[in-house]
Amino acid sequence: MAMDPVKEEIKSVLIDYPFDVPTFATVQLKNRWERLLTKVDVKEKFNNKTVLAGSIGDLLSNEKEKMFIIFSDWIVDDWTVEKIAEFEWSGLNSEEIIFFENENGLVPIVLAGENTLEYLAKWKEWEHSDNISGLVGYAKQNNAFSVSVKKLDNSFSARIYDKKSSVDAEWGLLKFLQFRPGGLVAKYLNRPFSIRITRMIIKYKFITPNFVTIFDFFIGLAGLSLFLIPSYWSAVIGAVILHFNSIVDGVDGEVARLRHESSKLGANLDSFSDETLGALLYVVTGYHLMITGGAEWFTALTGGKEWFFYMGLFTGVISYTYAMVNFHSRRKKGGIGFYYWWDLNKPVKVLSRKPTLMFYLKRLLWRDSILFIFMLLTIFNVLDYFLMVSFIPAAVNALLMFIHIVIIRAEW
């Protein structure tokens, strides 16, 4: 009988403090770190112990394996933890101590080989306010070990020591998150507003990521409802509200990242909200064109304005069905059709580390960009062409689903 392979893990120690450390985005820093270490996307999962600073010496002197040491009175972005865990941990040797720094200074993570732990255990200033820089100086005094300070690019860190430093760190991390993976509309049009909204609401603990998602869903419904009125200005206001919905759509993720409150329920709720509103967008666009009139040549060709509604209904139903098929199948064997063109079968972090021109071109047709384009087309009163162009990929998706489900009878 074959034995299951032993899963490798990262042994880490999170240093807690006996004094009160200010909260960050309403969350205790120790709890925030513990959530991060549980959910961070790394191959070797963390096996973490949380220990008071006064007891860290005892723990290190009794450990026989290399350690990932974390100071809990700091914050870092997720990617910093991922990069250190994936690219530095496996190559750490027994006689090595590695510190890290970014443009803000030292990062609150230290990698220590197993033969260095006894030496680090003898340090008496783990509770000192200048703990990391002091530890660097202490480690460099011993010539028996290899001590290095490695530079990290695209990284954020900050130490929390009072309320002001916590608020400053919140804003610093939000500005850093503005340039997380995404399209040009998201980075340069939407996120400058969304991070400011997040900055205002993050102090309210009851405002959770799921709360924002549900609230934003109703913002989207309000915008869509205005297209049921046969008025140009009603449609323009509705399109502006929909673009605002696109801006707020980034807030739930920002709140989740600041507090590390991400969950499968939240991810599913966000996807359901986006896909539902996206499908309804085509339906109400078709209805609006039916009650207001669109391109005369299209009406003459089809014999009636009601075909705008039929086109919008078809595009909406296919869009939603296709999204749900891929939403289910990507958790099994992978999606179909444009799913691969969008690189949805690849981890986001892999794509984001080396974004190419094609990466950004593809994201010009993501939801945030589409709603921005939709707003402009509504203002210029050419929604009929938006619907006609949207109908083409919907027809292709319908054909792909027919082939996979009816003819091939593919199962996921």
Residue pairs with C-beta under 8 A, 6 or more apart in sequence:
7 44
7 45
8 43
8 44
9 44
9 45
9 46
9 47
10 42
10 44
10 45
10 46
10 47
10 68
10 85
10 89
11 47
11 63
11 65
11 66
11 67
11 68
12 37
12 46
12 47
12 48
12 49
12 67
12 68
12 69
12 70
13 48
13 49
13 50
13 51
13 56
13 59
13 60
13 67
13 68
13 69
13 70
14 30
14 33
14 34
14 37
14 48
14 49
14 50
14 51
14 70
14 72
15 51
15 52
15 53
15 56
15 69
15 70
15 71
15 72
15 126
16 30
16 50
16 51
16 52
16 53
16 72
17 52
17 53
17 72
17 73
17 127
18 52
18 53
18 54
18 127
21 28
21 29
21 30
21 72
21 73
21 160
21 161
22 29
22 160
22 161
22 162
22 163
22 165
22 166
23 29
23 166
24 32
24 75
24 160
24 166
24 169
24 170
24 258
25 32
25 170
25 202
25 203
25 255
25 258
25 259
26 202
26 203
26 204
26 205
26 259
27 259
27 260
29 72
29 73
29 74
29 75
29 160
30 50
30 72
32 75
32 259
32 260
33 70
33 72
34 48
34 50
35 259
35 260
35 261
36 78
36 81
36 260
37 46
37 48
37 70
37 81
38 46
39 260
39 262
40 46
40 78
40 81
40 82
40 85
41 78
41 82
41 347
41 349
42 81
42 82
42 85
42 86
43 86
44 85
44 89
44 90
46 68
46 85
49 59
50 72
51 59
53 126
53 127
53 131
54 126
54 127
56 121
56 126
57 121
57 122
57 123
57 124
57 126
58 121
59 121
60 67
60 112
60 117
60 118
60 120
60 121
61 117
61 118
61 121
63 114
63 117
64 114
65 114
66 89
66 92
66 94
66 111
66 112
66 113
66 114
67 111
67 112
67 114
67 117
68 84
68 85
68 89
68 109
68 111
69 109
69 110
69 111
69 112
69 120
70 108
70 109
70 110
71 108
71 109
71 131
71 132
72 108
73 108
73 131
73 159
73 160
73 161
74 107
74 108
74 132
74 157
74 158
74 159
74 160
75 157
75 158
75 160
75 169
75 173
76 107
76 108
76 109
76 155
76 156
76 157
77 155
77 156
77 157
77 173
77 176
77 177
77 257
78 257
79 154
79 155
79 349
80 100
80 102
80 107
80 109
80 152
80 155
80 156
80 157
81 109
82 349
83 152
83 155
84 100
84 107
84 109
84 111
84 152
88 98
88 111
88 150
89 111
92 98
92 111
92 113
93 113
93 146
94 113
94 114
94 115
94 116
95 113
95 115
95 116
95 144
95 145
95 146
96 111
96 112
96 113
96 116
96 145
96 146
96 147
96 148
97 110
97 111
97 112
97 113
97 116
97 120
97 139
97 145
97 146
97 147
97 148
98 110
98 111
98 147
98 148
98 149
98 150
99 106
99 107
99 110
99 132
99 135
99 136
99 139
99 147
99 148
99 149
99 150
100 106
100 107
100 109
100 149
100 150
100 151
100 152
100 155
101 107
101 149
101 150
101 151
101 152
102 151
102 152
102 153
102 155
102 156
102 157
103 155
104 156
104 157
104 158
104 172
105 157
106 132
106 133
106 136
106 149
106 157
107 152
107 155
107 157
108 132
108 157
108 159
110 132
110 135
112 120
113 145
115 145
116 139
116 145
119 139
119 142
119 144
119 145
120 135
120 139
123 135
123 138
125 131
125 134
125 135
125 138
128 134
129 161
136 147
136 149
139 145
139 147
140 147
156 172
156 173
156 176
158 165
158 168
158 169
158 172
158 173
159 165
159 169
160 166
160 169
170 199
170 202
170 258
171 199
173 257
173 258
174 195
174 198
174 199
174 254
174 258
175 195
177 191
177 195
177 254
177 257
178 187
178 191
178 192
178 195
179 187
180 352
181 348
181 349
181 351
181 352
181 355
182 191
182 363
182 366
182 368
183 360
183 363
183 364
183 366
183 368
183 369
184 360
184 363
184 364
184 369
185 364
185 368
185 369
185 372
186 250
186 363
186 366
186 368
186 369
189 368
189 372
190 246
190 247
190 250
190 368
191 250
193 247
194 247
194 248
194 249
194 250
194 251
194 254
195 254
197 247
197 248
197 251
198 251
198 254
198 255
198 258
201 207
201 212
201 251
201 255
202 255
202 258
202 259
207 255
208 255
208 261
209 252
209 253
209 255
209 256
209 261
209 262
209 266
210 252
210 265
210 266
210 269
212 248
212 251
212 252
212 255
213 252
213 266
213 269
213 270
213 273
214 269
214 273
215 248
216 245
216 248
216 249
216 251
216 252
216 273
217 273
217 276
217 277
219 241
219 244
219 245
219 248
220 241
220 242
220 245
220 273
220 277
221 277
221 280
222 241
223 238
223 239
223 240
223 241
223 242
223 244
223 245
224 238
224 242
224 277
224 280
224 281
224 284
225 238
225 284
226 234
226 235
226 237
226 238
226 241
227 234
227 235
227 238
227 284
227 285
227 287
227 288
228 284
228 287
228 288
229 235
230 288
230 291
230 292
231 292
232 292
232 381
235 288
235 292
235 378
235 383
236 378
236 379
238 378
239 374
239 375
239 378
239 379
240 375
242 277
242 281
242 371
242 374
242 375
243 371
243 372
243 374
243 375
245 277
245 371
246 367
246 368
246 371
246 372
249 270
249 274
249 367
249 368
250 368
252 266
252 270
253 270
255 261
256 262
256 266
271 323
271 327
274 367
275 319
275 320
275 323
275 324
275 327
276 320
278 319
278 320
278 323
278 367
278 370
279 316
279 317
279 319
279 320
279 323
280 316
281 316
281 374
282 312
282 313
282 315
282 316
282 319
282 387
282 390
282 394
283 309
283 312
283 313
283 315
283 316
284 312
285 312
285 383
285 386
285 387
286 308
286 309
286 310
286 311
286 312
286 313
286 315
286 316
286 387
287 308
287 309
287 312
288 383
289 305
289 308
289 309
289 312
289 383
289 384
289 387
290 305
290 306
290 308
290 309
291 305
293 299
293 305
294 305
294 308
294 383
294 384
294 387
295 384
295 385
298 307
298 308
298 384
298 388
299 305
299 307
308 384
308 387
311 387
311 388
311 391
312 387
314 391
314 394
314 398
315 387
315 390
315 391
315 394
318 394
318 395
318 397
318 398
318 401
319 394
319 397
321 401
322 337
322 394
322 397
322 398
322 400
322 401
325 335
325 336
325 401
325 405
325 412
326 335
326 336
326 337
326 339
326 344
328 412
329 335
329 336
329 339
329 412
330 339
330 344
330 345
332 412
333 412
334 340
334 345
335 344
335 345
336 400
336 401
336 404
336 410
337 396
337 397
337 400
337 401
338 393
338 396
338 397
339 345
341 362
342 362
343 351
343 359
343 362
351 359
363 369
373 386
374 383
374 386
377 383
377 385
377 386
404 410
